[in-house]
Amino acid sequence: MINKINLIVDNIFEKIISWRKKIHSNPELSFKEFETSNFIIDTLKTIGVTDIKKIGPTGLVALIRGKNPNSKCIAVRAELDALPIIEDNLIEYKSKNHGVMHACGHDVHMSCLLGTAYVLNELKLSFSGTVKLIFQPAEELLPGGASIMIKNGILSNPKIDEIYALHVFPSLNVGKVGLRSGIYMSACDELFLKVIGKGGHAALPNQYINPINIISELLIELQKFVHKLSNNSKYIFVFGKIFSDGSTNIIPSEVNAMGTFRTLDENWRNDLHNKIKSFVKNFLISKNAEGEIIIKKGYPVLINDEKLTQNSINLFKKIIGNENVVKIPIRMTSDDFAYYCHRVPSCYFRIGVRNEKKGIIHGVHNSRFNIDDDALKVGTKLMSNLVFKSLN
């Protein structure tokens, strides 16, 4: 059956490439993926998948029923949204939507899922159970499309027994796949810090309270505070933006900063939220200033089910060879697929897209990110075989 599935993928490889180019050239931002969603619906119908339901304005779920469809349900997830990045690639399928780009590989994920849908629809009389295809909006923007899909009942009717997702990995050469069992990616929260002082003329220091000086000191002390409480836990606590309306001789009344907090420890994460808020409150009082820190809770820690991951490793070795299946390190990046992981046994794996000879070397969220097309073939073969085997 591996050979049969791989042959089908080989035969539709040019279709998969064309789907990816179409999607790549027409990117849409989070929660605005209307045309992308319509394209997915039309393509699914073309390949014979017609049991399609919209969830929200752009989310989709489609079912492929095999024999005894109520016996088991395997889900596969792909994301619809792109990023607010101006594409610098000189390619025929370059983004037509200036300032928006599929720089995180979601076009690849959708195309591989469409290819998987084609394969499994062709073979639906050869497996038992149901395949649930999830095309979700807004992986790139809190609260994350996965959380919304879950609230709208995506895990039921039929109830999902296992769920899988693949993601591009620019650090890995095309033809390879990376997996890690257990904790793989961090939780991620957004930080919004506001300090309010008293504005005035820069030449009259007795008449103002400078919020820029205060926030500068506060950011340093916050770093020390979090580190002291970390107990050697792996974490990221950093601010990437500071902004105010002052000038050379104008002290502003207010200054704001934005940052991110990431950790692999959910309990410490929740405990630290309250301690950070108290620290900021007391610090500002000591400086005769006002303000607050808002912590917008984001995606949880992504945890791969050990059994599903090991089963995937064993299968992938049969398909692409032992040397092409590698263990990958923990990453402090995040993905809203983690919401599914906390509800259903899950496996999230990475496909190599790198090809230095072709100049394909740039990472995700980069204006020159691209892939070797062969990654589409590898991803579709791996996912199709994985779902088929899980239903037999």
C-alpha positions, 0 to 999 in steps of 0.5 A: 500500500505504501507503493500504491499511495506513493504512486498516486502522489507521484501522478498528482505531483504537478497538481499539488505544485499548481495548488501551492502556487495559486495559494502562494500568489494570493495570500490573506491575513488572519481571519480574512482568508475568504478567497483562500477558503473558497479555493479550498472548497472548489478544489476539494469538490474537484477531487471528489470530496463534497462533504464540506462544512464551513466553521465561521467565516473562513474555517472549513472541515471536510469528511472522507468516509471509508468503510465502517465510518463510525469506527475511528476518526483521524484528523489532519490540520492545515492553516489558511492565513499568511503574514504581513510581510512584503515578499522579495522573491523573484518568482512567477507565483510571487504574492499579488497582495502587496504586504502579505506573504505566505512566509510561514509555509501555510500554503505548503501545508494546505497543498499537502493536505489537499494532496492527502485528500486526493489520495485518501478519497481514491482509497476510501474503500480500502480503509475503515473509519473517517478522515477529517480534514481541518482547514483552520484560520488564523494560526498567526494571530491570537486567540488562534484559529484552533481555539475557535474551531475547538469551541465550534465543535471540531473535535466531535461529530465525528469524535476525533481519535487522533490528529496530525499536522505537518510544518515546513522546516527550513533548517532541514534539507528537503527529503528529510523529516523531523519529529520529537516525542513529548514537549516540543514547542513552547507556550506563548504569551503577549506582553503589553506594558504601559507606564504613565508619568507626567509630561513636560519640557525636557529643560524643566526636570522638576516639572515632569516624571519621565516615563521613558526612564522609568520603563527603561529601568523597569524592563531591566528589573523585570528581566532579573525578577523573572530569571530569579524565579525561573529555577533553571526553567527554559524560557524567553522573556523579552520586549521587542518594541518601545514607543511614545510620542515624545521628542528631543525636548518633549517628555511624553506622559506615557510610554508603551512596550510590547514583548513575548513570554514563552515557557515549557512549564505550564504551571510556572507560566500561570504562577508567574503571570500574577507575580509579574503583575504585582512586581510591575504595580509595586515598581510603578508606585515606588516611582510615583508613576502609574500604568500596568502590564497586560499579559495576553495568554496565548498558545499552550505548550505543544506536546506530541503523543509518545505512541503516535510519534513513535508510530510515525517515526517507524512508518516514515523510516519505511517510506523515506529511509532511516537516515532521513528521519531525524530527532529535532530539538525543542523549540521556543516557537509556538503553534496553535496546534497545541490546543488540539494536543491538550484535547486529543492524542496528537503528532506534529512533525516537520518536513525539510524544505531546504536546498542550498544549491537552489538558494532555498536557505531562508527561514520562516517569517523572512521575505525570501522564504521559499521551498524546494517543490519536492517537499510537497511530494514528501509531505503528501506521501508521509501524511497520506501513508500516516492517515491510511495506516492509522485507519487500518 
